[in-house]
Amino acid sequence: MDELRIMLKKGYWVQVSPMARTNPEEWILAIYKKGKKNWTTETCKSGFNSPEEAYEWAFKEVNERS
C-alpha cells in the first residue's frame, strides 16, 4: 500500500485487471499520469501471471521515470 501512495504523490496511478475474455489467468495493467485537468494513459502492458507481478513491474517502471 505504501508503494501506491508514493506513486500517487509522484502523479501516477496503476490499474491492474484480469484479461477476462481472452485469458482469465493473465493480467493486464495500465499506468496513468496525472495532468493538469485529467489522467492520461502512459503505458499498457499485458502478459502478467498475477496481479502482484504486474504491480511489481509498474513500481519499477514508475521509479525509473521519476
Summary of the structure (lengths in Angstrom):
residues: 66
radius of gyration: 12.1
end to end distance: 18.7
largest distance: 35.9
contacts: 165
relative contact order: 0.23
helix: 35%
strand: 45%
